[in-house]
């Protein structure tokens, strides 16, 4: 077993799998909104401004 390349895949939470399922059904406009929203959440948490 390697520390850098573990044999086991990282398990995804049910919530993450549900979100990915919804994202799979979105078009490019929807994905633009989701990307901006995710970046806004990161900014709010870190207090730093990110480029879009």
ROVEX-545096 format. One line per field, with one value per atom (N, C-alpha, C): x, y, z; residue number from 1; atom name; residue in three letters. Coordinates in Angstrom, 2 decimals, m for minus. Layout:
# ROVEX-545096
X: [X_...] $
Y: [Y_...] $
Z: [Z_...] $
nr: [NUM_...] $
atom: [CA_...] $
rest: [ala_...] $
# end
This chain:
# ROVEX-545096
X: [0.85_0.00_0.88_0.54_1.30_0.54_1.25_0.62_0.13_0.88_0.54_m0.53_m0.57_m1.53_m2.23_m3.20_m3.88_m4.67_m4.81_m5.52_m7.02_m7.52_m8.95_m9.37_m10.44_m10.97_m11.62_m11.55_m12.20_m13.71_m14.37_m15.82_m16.49_m17.53_m18.27_m19.50_m19.84_m21.03_m22.28_m23.37_m24.65_m24.99_m24.75_m25.07_m24.25_m22.97_m22.12_m22.60_m22.96_m23.46_m24.77_m25.64_m26.90_m26.65_m25.71_m25.36_m24.78_m23.88_m23.28_m24.34_m25.34_m26.43_m27.20_m27.46_m28.16_m27.30_m26.02_m25.11_m25.02_m25.06_m25.00_m26.13_m27.24_m28.40_m28.41_m27.42_m27.40_m26.74_m27.16_m26.51_m25.41_m24.73_m23.60_m23.99_m25.17_m25.61_m25.78_m26.40_m26.58_m25.24_m24.29_m22.96_m22.21_m22.43_m21.82_m22.33_m23.62_m24.22_m23.67_m23.59_m23.09_m21.63_m20.82_m19.41_m19.28_m20.02_m19.98_m20.46_m21.49_m22.01_m20.96_m20.32_m19.29_m18.13_m17.72_m16.63_m17.05_m18.31_m18.82_m18.80_m19.14_m19.09_m17.66_m16.72_m15.31_m14.82_m15.20_m14.81_m15.36_m16.62_m17.25_m16.56_m16.14_m15.47_m14.05_m13.33_m11.93_m11.71_m12.68_m12.52_m11.67_m11.29_m10.46_m11.29_m10.97_m11.65_m10.95_m11.71_m11.13_m11.53_m10.71_m11.04_m12.00_m12.91_m13.86_m13.43] $
Y: [m1.19_0.00_1.24_2.18_3.41_4.56_5.45_6.64_7.56_7.65_8.56_8.01_6.71_6.09_4.94_5.27_4.20_3.29_2.03_1.05_1.30_1.87_2.07_3.43_3.45_4.72_5.46_6.78_7.58_7.43_7.10_6.93_8.29_8.42_9.67_9.57_10.67_10.70_10.64_10.25_10.21_11.59_12.61_13.97_14.38_14.02_14.35_13.60_12.33_11.55_12.14_12.59_13.20_14.50_15.30_16.56_16.28_15.31_14.98_14.51_13.79_13.34_14.53_15.52_16.73_17.52_17.62_18.37_17.72_16.39_15.67_16.07_16.53_16.89_18.38_19.14_20.58_20.93_22.06_22.55_23.54_24.10_24.99_26.23_26.78_27.96_27.61_26.46_26.01_25.79_25.21_24.95_26.24_27.27_28.58_29.13_28.99_29.45_28.65_27.34_26.47_26.79_27.04_27.37_28.67_29.68_30.98_30.85_30.03_29.82_29.14_28.10_27.39_28.31_29.14_30.09_31.12_31.55_32.48_31.88_30.60_29.91_29.86_29.52_29.47_30.84_31.89_33.25_33.60_33.28_33.60_32.87_31.63_30.85_31.35_31.72_32.08_33.57_34.37_35.80_36.37_35.52_35.95_35.98_36.90_37.02_36.13_35.34_34.50_35.01_34.71_35.11_34.11_34.60_33.71_33.57] $
Z: [0.00_0.00_0.00_m0.84_m0.96_m0.33_0.30_0.88_m0.23_m1.31_m2.39_m3.32_m3.49_m4.39_m3.67_m2.82_m2.09_m3.04_m2.66_m3.48_m3.48_m2.43_m2.28_m2.82_m3.63_m4.11_m2.95_m2.99_m1.98_m2.15_m1.07_m1.13_m1.12_m1.94_m2.01_m1.13_m0.50_0.34_m0.54_0.06_m0.65_m1.18_m0.39_m0.81_m2.03_m2.06_m3.21_m4.45_m4.31_m5.46_m5.99_m5.09_m5.50_m6.26_m5.77_m6.43_m7.81_m7.92_m9.21_m10.20_m9.73_m10.59_m11.15_m10.32_m10.77_m11.76_m11.47_m12.33_m13.71_m13.76_m15.03_m15.98_m15.43_m16.24_m16.65_m16.21_m16.47_m17.79_m18.38_m19.59_m19.20_m20.20_m19.93_m19.14_m19.40_m18.64_m17.17_m16.91_m15.53_m14.85_m15.58_m15.01_m14.72_m15.52_m15.26_m13.92_m13.70_m12.44_m11.26_m11.43_m10.35_m10.03_m11.06_m10.84_m10.06_m10.47_m9.78_m8.34_m8.14_m6.79_m5.91_m6.43_m5.67_m5.32_m6.29_m6.02_m4.98_m5.01_m4.01_m2.62_m2.51_m1.22_m0.71_m1.60_m1.20_m0.73_m1.45_m1.05_0.32_0.55_1.83_2.98_2.73_3.77_4.04_2.97_3.13_3.34_2.94_3.03_1.92_0.95_m0.18_m1.44_m2.33_m3.62_m4.63_m5.40_m6.44_m7.81_m8.82_m10.19_m10.79_m11.61_m12.31_m13.74] $
nr: [1_1_1_2_2_2_3_3_3_4_4_4_5_5_5_6_6_6_7_7_7_8_8_8_9_9_9_10_10_10_11_11_11_12_12_12_13_13_13_14_14_14_15_15_15_16_16_16_17_17_17_18_18_18_19_19_19_20_20_20_21_21_21_22_22_22_23_23_23_24_24_24_25_25_25_26_26_26_27_27_27_28_28_28_29_29_29_30_30_30_31_31_31_32_32_32_33_33_33_34_34_34_35_35_35_36_36_36_37_37_37_38_38_38_39_39_39_40_40_40_41_41_41_42_42_42_43_43_43_44_44_44_45_45_45_46_46_46_47_47_47_48_48_48_49_49_49_50_50_50_51_51_51_52_52_52] $
atom: [N_CA_C_N_CA_C_N_CA_C_N_CA_C_N_CA_C_N_CA_C_N_CA_C_N_CA_C_N_CA_C_N_CA_C_N_CA_C_N_CA_C_N_CA_C_N_CA_C_N_CA_C_N_CA_C_N_CA_C_N_CA_C_N_CA_C_N_CA_C_N_CA_C_N_CA_C_N_CA_C_N_CA_C_N_CA_C_N_CA_C_N_CA_C_N_CA_C_N_CA_C_N_CA_C_N_CA_C_N_CA_C_N_CA_C_N_CA_C_N_CA_C_N_CA_C_N_CA_C_N_CA_C_N_CA_C_N_CA_C_N_CA_C_N_CA_C_N_CA_C_N_CA_C_N_CA_C_N_CA_C_N_CA_C_N_CA_C_N_CA_C_N_CA_C_N_CA_C_N_CA_C] $
rest: [unk_unk_unk_unk_unk_unk_unk_unk_unk_unk_unk_unk_unk_unk_unk_unk_unk_unk_unk_unk_unk_unk_unk_unk_unk_unk_unk_unk_unk_unk_unk_unk_unk_unk_unk_unk_unk_unk_unk_unk_unk_unk_unk_unk_unk_unk_unk_unk_unk_unk_unk_unk_unk_unk_unk_unk_unk_unk_unk_unk_unk_unk_unk_unk_unk_unk_unk_unk_unk_unk_unk_unk_unk_unk_unk_unk_unk_unk_unk_unk_unk_unk_unk_unk_unk_unk_unk_unk_unk_unk_unk_unk_unk_unk_unk_unk_unk_unk_unk_unk_unk_unk_unk_unk_unk_unk_unk_unk_unk_unk_unk_unk_unk_unk_unk_unk_unk_unk_unk_unk_unk_unk_unk_unk_unk_unk_unk_unk_unk_unk_unk_unk_unk_unk_unk_unk_unk_unk_unk_unk_unk_unk_unk_unk_unk_unk_unk_unk_unk_unk_unk_unk_unk_unk_unk_unk] $
# end
